[in-house]
Amino acid sequence: MIGDTASLDQDGKPLAGVAQVAMQQGRYVGRLIHRRVTGQSAPGPFRYFDKGNMAVVGKGFAVLQSGRVHVSGLLAWLAWAAVHLEFVGQSSLRISVFLQWVWTYLTGQRGSRLIVDYHASGNDDARTRSAPERQLAGTR
C-alpha cells in the first residue's frame, strides 16, 4: 500500500500521512513498475526525503520549516500559496484557484461552488429524486 493512508517506518519512526510522503511513494512505485515491466533491475528501497513542512494558520499567516529555515507570517503564506499553485495540474486551473484565493482574501467570502444541471445524465429514475421532487412528480 502507498499513499497518505499507508503506514511506513523509516529509521524507526513512522512517516507522516501527508501528501508529500504520498507523492514520493507514488513516483517510486511508478519507477518500480516501469522497471519490472521493462525487465530492468529494481531500484533500491524507498527512502523519503523530507522537504520540510508548511501550514496556513490564518488569513495571510503561515509557518514554514525546512531544515534550519523557519519562517512565519506573510512571507511563509506567500511561499505556501506558490508551492500549492505549482502543483495544480493545468495552468487554467492555476489561474482559477489563484483568483478564488484573491477573492477570498480581499472579501472574506468564499466563491460559490455549485453543481448545476445534475440531471444531465438523463437518468430520471424515481430513486434518484429527492422527496419533494417525487411528490411533485406524483401530482403532475
C-alpha positions as CSV (number, residue, x, y, z in Angstrom):
1,M,0.0,0.0,0.0
2,I,1.2,3.5,-0.8
3,G,-0.2,7.0,-0.2
4,D,-1.3,9.0,2.7
5,T,-3.1,6.1,4.3
6,A,0.0,3.8,4.2
7,S,1.9,3.1,7.4
8,L,5.6,3.1,6.7
9,D,8.6,3.5,9.1
10,Q,11.9,5.0,8.2
11,D,14.8,4.9,10.6
12,G,12.5,3.5,13.3
13,K,10.0,6.4,13.0
14,P,6.6,6.4,11.2
15,L,6.3,8.6,8.1
16,A,3.6,11.2,8.3
17,G,0.4,10.5,6.4
18,V,0.7,13.7,4.2
19,A,0.7,14.5,0.5
20,Q,4.5,15.0,0.4
21,V,5.1,11.4,1.5
22,A,2.4,10.0,-0.8
23,M,3.7,11.9,-3.8
24,Q,7.2,10.5,-3.3
25,Q,5.9,7.0,-2.8
26,G,3.8,7.3,-6.0
27,R,6.9,8.3,-8.0
28,Y,8.9,5.4,-6.5
29,V,6.2,2.9,-7.2
30,G,5.8,4.2,-10.8
31,R,9.5,3.7,-11.4
32,L,9.4,0.3,-9.8
33,I,6.5,-0.8,-12.0
34,H,8.2,0.6,-15.1
35,R,11.5,-1.2,-14.3
36,R,9.7,-4.5,-13.7
37,V,7.7,-4.2,-17.0
38,T,10.9,-3.4,-19.0
39,G,12.9,-6.2,-17.3
40,Q,15.3,-3.9,-15.5
41,S,16.6,-4.4,-12.0
42,A,14.5,-2.9,-9.2
43,P,15.6,0.4,-7.7
44,G,16.8,0.5,-4.1
45,P,14.3,0.6,-1.3
46,F,12.0,3.6,-0.9
47,R,13.7,6.4,1.0
48,Y,11.6,9.5,1.9
49,F,13.3,12.9,1.5
50,D,11.8,15.5,3.9
51,K,11.5,18.8,2.1
52,G,10.0,20.5,5.2
53,N,6.6,21.5,6.4
54,M,4.2,24.3,5.7
55,A,0.9,25.2,7.3
56,V,-1.6,28.0,7.0
57,V,-2.5,29.3,10.4
58,G,-4.8,32.2,9.4
59,K,-5.5,34.8,6.8
60,G,-2.2,35.9,5.4
61,F,-0.2,33.9,8.0
62,A,1.6,30.6,7.7
63,V,4.5,28.7,9.1
64,L,7.3,27.2,7.1
65,Q,10.0,24.8,8.3
66,S,12.6,23.3,6.1
67,G,15.9,22.2,7.6
68,R,17.3,25.1,9.5
69,V,15.0,27.6,7.8
70,H,12.0,28.7,10.0
71,V,9.7,31.4,8.6
72,S,6.3,32.6,9.7
73,G,4.0,35.3,8.7
74,L,3.0,36.7,5.3
75,L,6.2,35.5,3.6
76,A,5.6,31.9,4.6
77,W,1.9,32.3,3.5
78,L,3.1,33.5,0.0
79,A,5.5,30.6,-0.2
80,W,2.7,28.2,0.8
81,A,0.5,29.6,-1.9
82,A,3.2,29.5,-4.6
83,V,4.0,25.8,-3.8
84,H,0.4,24.8,-3.9
85,L,-0.3,26.6,-7.1
86,E,2.7,24.9,-8.7
87,F,1.1,21.5,-8.1
88,V,-2.2,22.4,-9.7
89,G,-2.3,20.3,-12.9
90,Q,-3.4,22.8,-15.6
91,S,-2.4,26.5,-16.0
92,S,-6.1,27.5,-16.5
93,L,-6.9,25.8,-13.2
94,R,-4.0,27.6,-11.5
95,I,-5.4,30.9,-12.6
96,S,-8.9,30.0,-11.4
97,V,-7.6,28.8,-8.0
98,F,-5.4,31.9,-7.7
99,L,-8.4,34.2,-8.5
100,Q,-10.5,32.4,-6.0
101,W,-7.9,32.9,-3.3
102,V,-7.6,36.6,-4.1
103,W,-11.4,37.0,-3.9
104,T,-11.5,35.1,-0.6
105,Y,-8.5,37.1,0.8
106,L,-10.0,40.5,-0.2
107,T,-13.7,39.9,0.6
108,G,-13.6,37.2,3.3
109,Q,-16.2,35.4,1.2
110,R,-15.8,32.1,-0.5
111,G,-16.9,31.9,-4.1
112,S,-19.9,29.7,-4.9
113,R,-19.2,26.1,-5.7
114,L,-22.4,25.0,-7.4
115,I,-23.2,21.8,-9.2
116,V,-25.6,22.7,-11.9
117,D,-27.6,20.5,-14.3
118,Y,-27.4,17.5,-12.1
119,H,-29.9,15.7,-14.3
120,A,-27.6,15.9,-17.3
121,S,-27.1,12.1,-17.2
122,G,-30.7,11.7,-18.4
123,N,-31.5,9.3,-15.6
124,D,-34.9,10.4,-14.3
125,D,-35.3,7.3,-12.2
126,A,-37.6,8.0,-9.1
127,R,-34.9,6.5,-6.8
128,T,-32.5,9.4,-7.7
129,R,-35.1,12.1,-6.9
130,S,-35.4,13.9,-3.6
131,A,-38.7,13.5,-1.6
132,P,-40.1,16.9,-2.8
133,E,-39.3,16.0,-6.4
134,R,-41.1,12.7,-6.0
135,Q,-44.1,14.4,-4.5
136,L,-44.2,16.9,-7.4
137,A,-43.9,14.1,-10.0
138,G,-46.8,12.3,-8.4
139,T,-49.1,15.3,-8.6
140,R,-48.5,16.0,-12.3
